[in-house]
Amino acid sequence: MVFKPATLNSVRISDFKAHSKRWLAAGVALAISVSLAPAVGPFDVPEAQAAPPGATTATNWFTRNSAFAGGADGMTWWDPTCQSLYTVSDTGNIRRFNDPTGSTAVSSPVGSQGSGRDTIALYRRPDNSMSMYAWNFGGGNPTVTEINNGSRNGQSFTVVTSGGGGSNGRSGGEFNQLTGELIMTGYEQSSFSGNWRITVVNVDTGVTRQSGRIQPATSSDGSNIDSAYISSDAAIDANGLIYVIAGAASNRWLVRIVPGATQGSWRYNKVVRLTNPPGGADLWGMAFFNGMLYVRQSVTAMWKVDPLSGASERVPGTATGSFDYAGCQVAGVIQGTVYNDVNGDGDVAGDSGQSGVRVEIYDSAKRLRGSQETSDEGSYSFLIPDTHAKYFVRVVRPEVGGVHASQTYANYSEAV
């Protein structure tokens, strides 16, 4: 089963068609679905509500950098087009990367939020207004301070991170741009099997969820990962799923985390193994930007990771002194399900997903870019590094119970 190339952009699939053959081999048949989750909005997110309980006013919280900003007070601090990537130092100085996708990454100063706030996250609200949130990565329940575009004043509130069975510190975080929830991740000096936890907080209502122990989806997902190093920051895809880097320096993986209810079933699985990965034990910043995953190694180096192939390379020219990364883009996803079409009628209603089926993705030059086996529910998904590219998706010699299967049905849907 091969799909006609799909032209993808940041919002929708256009001119996506799938060819299907309605015939059977040995009485076994499979059906497949495909859809796209976009890399950048517009998103259907909740309207802003009242400040979280206990919020206090933070006066003159943000100081403009006059050399970069110019103009009068009340200017735009953050780029509402989501075409900028931000970083922060341990002294609270915020810089904006002009073009991290180029051969060198050069950043310009935006302003200062004061010492002690070395973790940041950026949120684009439904009306396209922008807010940045900052806190200290240290232990205890963190105090988060918000600054809105064009204002020096904000509000501060405390996030209760206890109750998850792990450390209370949260050294990384990004926004789920779909729901308006701030996702705060634990210390990198821990592990899934140790005290590494996630807190998800609605910044308008203060309602929080605590992850508890995050379990591997399968035993193979936990192999060499469960008790290994985890990055201190995370990145988010278009479905609101969470990505971290885990594993020893010589065996590092991009790992997907599926959130659940408080103390409920949170699961993780391996996505792709990194080639030429950043070494060391200090991966302090992460963010998806223009299809790539950018990673901060300690305070000196920026790395660029292809989330489809896992290929990693250091970006020259990065400024020292940076800690966390923040942006308001999410990674685009091509996803779908392979079904066991038991009666071969091309109708998947009532049919169950087929696990263990190998699915491959190719670029417009028909080069293999990635592959994976379907989950227990028959699902698969690929993070796409180029949202303006063309891709083929195909099933590789599918079998059910050791018998070769044929395609009976294919469809696609648009996720906008």
C-alpha positions in Angstrom: 0.0 0.0 0.0 1.5 3.3 -1.1 0.1 6.8 -0.7 0.4 9.5 -3.3 2.8 12.2 -2.0 1.1 14.6 0.4 1.8 18.3 0.3 1.9 19.4 3.9 1.9 22.9 5.3 1.7 24.3 8.8 -2.1 24.0 9.0 -3.6 21.3 6.8 -3.0 18.5 4.3 -3.8 19.7 0.8 -4.3 17.4 -2.2 -3.7 14.3 -0.2 -5.0 11.1 -1.9 -4.6 7.5 -1.1 -4.8 4.6 -3.6 -6.5 1.4 -2.3 -6.8 -2.0 -3.7 -9.8 -4.1 -2.7 -8.5 -7.7 -3.0 -7.4 -10.3 -0.5 -4.5 -12.8 -0.2 -5.1 -15.9 1.9 -8.2 -14.3 3.3 -6.3 -11.7 5.4 -6.7 -8.0 5.0 -5.5 -4.7 6.6 -6.9 -1.2 6.4 -5.0 2.0 7.2 -5.9 5.6 8.1 -3.7 8.7 7.9 -4.1 12.2 9.3 -2.0 15.3 9.9 -1.7 17.3 13.2 -0.4 20.8 12.3 2.9 22.3 13.5 1.5 25.8 14.1 -2.1 27.0 14.8 -4.6 28.2 14.6 -5.6 26.3 17.7 -8.9 25.9 19.3 -7.8 26.7 22.9 -9.8 27.9 25.9 -10.4 31.6 26.5 -8.5 33.2 29.3 -10.1 33.1 32.7 -9.4 34.7 36.1 -5.9 34.6 37.6 -4.9 31.5 39.5 -5.9 31.5 43.2 -3.4 33.3 45.3 -1.9 35.2 42.4 -0.1 38.5 43.4 0.9 41.4 41.3 4.5 41.6 40.1 5.5 45.2 39.4 8.3 46.1 37.0 9.0 42.5 36.6 10.5 42.8 33.1 13.1 45.3 32.1 13.5 46.2 28.4 16.9 46.0 26.7 17.1 49.4 25.1 19.7 48.4 22.6 17.5 45.7 21.2 14.0 47.0 21.8 14.1 50.7 21.1 10.8 52.7 21.0 8.5 53.4 23.9 7.4 51.2 26.8 4.6 48.8 26.0 6.4 47.5 22.9 6.0 43.9 21.8 8.4 41.6 23.8 7.5 38.3 22.2 7.0 37.4 18.5 3.2 36.6 18.0 4.0 34.8 14.7 5.9 32.1 16.6 8.9 32.5 14.3 11.3 33.1 17.2 13.1 30.9 19.7 14.0 32.3 23.1 16.6 31.4 25.7 17.3 32.6 29.3 20.5 32.8 31.4 20.9 31.9 35.0 20.7 35.6 35.8 17.4 36.0 34.0 18.5 37.7 30.8 16.3 36.7 27.9 17.7 36.5 24.3 16.0 35.8 21.0 17.6 33.7 18.3 17.3 35.4 14.9 17.7 32.3 12.8 18.7 29.1 14.7 18.0 27.1 11.5 21.0 28.8 9.7 24.6 27.7 9.7 25.2 29.8 12.9 22.8 30.7 15.6 23.1 34.4 16.6 20.9 35.7 19.4 19.9 39.3 20.4 19.1 40.5 23.9 15.4 41.2 24.6 15.5 42.2 28.3 15.9 41.0 31.8 13.5 39.4 34.3 15.9 39.5 37.2 18.1 36.9 38.8 16.6 33.6 40.0 14.3 32.9 37.1 16.2 30.5 34.8 13.3 28.5 33.3 10.8 30.0 30.7 7.8 28.9 28.7 5.9 30.9 26.0 2.1 30.8 25.4 0.2 32.2 22.5 -3.4 32.8 23.6 -6.5 32.4 21.4 -6.5 36.2 20.5 -2.8 35.8 19.5 -1.6 37.8 22.6 1.6 36.4 24.1 2.6 35.6 27.6 5.9 34.4 29.0 6.2 32.4 32.3 9.4 32.1 34.3 10.5 30.3 37.5 13.5 29.0 39.2 14.4 25.3 38.7 15.3 24.7 42.3 13.6 22.5 44.8 10.2 23.2 46.4 7.0 24.4 44.9 8.0 26.9 42.2 6.7 30.5 42.1 5.8 31.2 38.5 5.7 34.8 37.2 3.8 35.8 34.1 4.6 38.8 31.8 2.3 39.7 29.0 3.3 41.3 25.7 3.9 45.0 26.0 3.8 45.1 29.9 6.4 45.4 32.6 3.9 44.1 35.2 2.6 40.6 35.6 1.4 38.2 38.3 3.1 35.6 40.3 1.5 32.3 41.7 2.8 29.2 43.3 2.5 25.8 41.7 2.1 22.9 44.0 4.3 20.1 42.6 4.2 17.8 45.6 2.0 14.7 45.7 3.7 12.9 42.7 6.0 10.8 44.8 9.1 12.6 43.5 11.2 15.8 43.8 9.2 19.0 43.9 11.6 20.9 41.7 10.7 21.6 38.0 13.7 22.5 35.9 12.0 22.6 32.5 8.7 23.4 30.9 6.7 24.2 27.7 3.1 25.1 26.9 0.5 22.8 25.4 -0.6 25.5 22.9 -3.9 23.5 22.3 -5.1 23.6 25.9 -3.3 26.5 27.5 -1.7 24.2 30.1 1.9 24.7 31.3 3.8 21.4 31.3 6.6 21.5 34.0 9.2 18.7 33.9 11.5 17.4 36.7 15.2 17.5 37.3 17.5 15.9 34.7 19.5 14.2 37.4 16.8 11.6 37.9 15.1 8.9 35.9 11.6 7.5 35.1 12.2 4.8 37.7 13.4 7.3 40.2 11.8 10.6 41.3 11.4 12.3 37.9 7.9 13.7 37.6 5.7 16.1 35.5 3.2 18.7 36.7 0.6 20.1 34.3 -1.0 23.4 35.4 -3.8 25.5 33.9 -2.3 29.0 34.3 -5.7 30.7 34.3 -7.4 28.5 37.0 -4.5 27.0 38.9 -5.8 23.5 38.4 -2.9 21.0 38.4 -2.2 17.4 37.5 0.7 15.3 38.9 2.1 12.5 36.9 3.3 10.1 39.5 5.6 7.3 38.3 5.7 7.3 34.4 5.7 3.7 33.1 7.2 2.3 29.8 4.5 1.4 27.3 6.3 -1.9 26.7 9.3 -3.7 28.2 11.3 -2.8 25.1 10.5 0.9 25.6 12.0 0.7 29.1 15.2 -1.1 28.1 18.2 1.1 28.7 15.9 4.0 29.4 13.9 3.5 32.6 16.7 4.1 35.0 18.8 6.4 32.7 19.3 10.1 32.5 16.5 12.4 31.4 16.8 15.9 29.9 15.6 18.7 32.2 13.4 20.3 29.5 10.7 19.0 27.2 9.1 19.8 23.8 5.5 19.4 22.7 3.9 18.0 19.5 0.6 19.1 17.8 -1.3 16.5 19.8 -0.1 17.9 23.1 2.2 14.9 23.8 5.5 15.5 25.6 9.0 14.7 24.3 12.2 14.3 26.3 15.7 12.9 25.6 16.6 9.9 27.8 19.5 7.5 28.0 23.2 7.4 28.4 25.3 9.6 26.2 26.1 6.7 23.8 22.5 5.5 23.7 20.2 8.4 23.7 16.6 8.3 22.5 13.8 10.8 21.8 11.0 9.6 24.1 7.3 10.4 23.9 5.2 10.7 27.0 1.4 10.4 27.0 -0.1 12.3 29.9 -2.9 10.9 32.0 -4.9 11.9 35.1 -3.4 12.8 38.4 -1.5 9.7 39.7 -3.1 7.9 36.7 -1.7 5.9 33.8 1.1 8.0 32.3 3.2 6.1 29.7 6.3 6.6 27.6 7.7 5.0 24.5 10.9 5.3 22.4 10.5 7.3 19.2 13.9 7.3 17.6 17.5 6.7 18.6 19.7 9.8 18.2 22.8 9.5 16.0 25.8 11.7 17.0 23.8 12.8 20.1 24.8 15.6 22.4 26.9 14.1 25.2 27.2 15.0 28.9 24.6 15.1 31.6 23.3 18.7 31.2 20.6 18.9 28.5 18.9 22.0 29.9 16.8 23.4 27.0 14.5 21.9 24.4 12.0 23.2 21.9 10.6 22.3 18.5 11.2 25.1 15.9 10.5 24.9 12.2 10.3 21.1 12.2 13.6 20.5 14.1 14.2 19.8 17.8 16.7 22.3 19.3 18.6 21.2 22.4 20.8 23.1 24.8 23.8 21.3 26.1 25.0 22.9 29.3 25.6 26.6 28.8 27.8 26.5 25.7 26.3 24.5 22.8 23.1 24.3 20.7 22.2 21.1 19.0 19.7 20.5 16.2 17.9 17.1 16.0 15.9 15.7 13.1 12.9 14.2 15.0 12.2 11.8 12.1 15.6 10.3 11.6 17.3 11.1 14.9 20.3 12.7 13.1 21.9 15.3 15.4 24.4 18.0 14.8 25.9 20.9 16.7 25.0 24.4 15.6 28.0 26.6 15.5 28.1 30.2 16.8 25.8 29.8 19.8 26.2 32.3 22.6 27.3 31.0 26.0 25.3 31.5 29.2 22.0 30.1 28.0 19.9 27.7 30.0 16.3 27.0 29.0 14.7 27.3 25.5 11.1 28.4 24.8 9.0 28.9 21.7 5.3 28.6 20.7 5.7 26.1 17.9 4.8 22.5 18.2 5.9 19.6 16.1 3.7 18.4 13.2 2.6 14.8 13.2 1.6 12.3 10.5 -0.4 9.6 12.3 -2.8 6.9 11.7 -4.0 3.3 12.5 -3.6 0.0 10.8 -6.7 -2.1 11.3 -7.3 -5.9 11.0 -10.1 -5.8 8.4 -11.3 -9.3 9.3 -14.0 -9.7 6.6 -12.1 -7.7 4.0 -15.0 -5.4 3.3 -13.0 -2.1 3.5 -15.2 -0.9 6.4 -13.1 -0.5 9.6 -16.1 0.1 11.9 -15.9 -2.4 14.7 -12.5 -3.7 13.5 -9.5 -3.6 16.0 -6.1 -2.1 15.4 -3.3 -4.5 14.4 -0.1 -4.3 16.4 3.4 -5.1 15.3 2.9 -3.9 11.7 5.9 -2.1 10.3 5.1 1.3 8.7 7.7 3.4 6.8 7.8 7.0 5.7 9.6 8.4 2.7 10.4 11.9 1.5 9.6 13.3 -1.9 12.8 11.8 -3.3 11.5 8.4 -2.1 14.3 8.1 0.5 13.4 6.2 3.6 13.2 8.7 6.5 11.9 6.6 9.3 10.0 3.5 10.3 8.2 2.0 13.3 5.9 -0.8 14.3 2.3 -0.1 15.2 1.4 0.0 18.9 -0.9 -2.5 20.7 -3.8 -0.5 19.4 -2.5 -0.5 15.8 -1.5 3.2 15.9 1.6 4.9 14.5 2.9 8.5 14.3 5.8 10.3 12.8 7.1 13.7 13.7 7.8 15.5 10.5 10.8 17.9 10.3 9.5 19.8 7.2 5.9 20.9 7.2 6.1 22.0 3.6 7.4 18.7 2.2 5.9 15.7 0.5 5.9 12.3 2.1 5.0 8.7 1.2 3.6 6.3 3.9 3.5 2.6 3.4 3.0 -0.7 5.2 5.9 -3.2 4.8 5.0 -6.8 4.1 2.1 -6.8 6.7 1.2 -10.1 8.3 -1.5 -11.2 10.6 -0.9 -14.5 12.4 2.1 -15.2 10.1 -0.1 -14.9 7.0 0.7 -12.1 4.4 -2.1 -9.5 4.3 -3.3 -7.1 1.6 -4.8 -3.6 1.8 -8.6 -3.2 1.5 -9.1 0.4 2.5 -7.2 3.7 3.0 -8.3 7.1 4.1 -7.0 10.4 5.3 -8.4 13.3 7.4 -7.3 16.9 8.1 -6.5 18.1 11.6 -6.6 21.9 11.8 
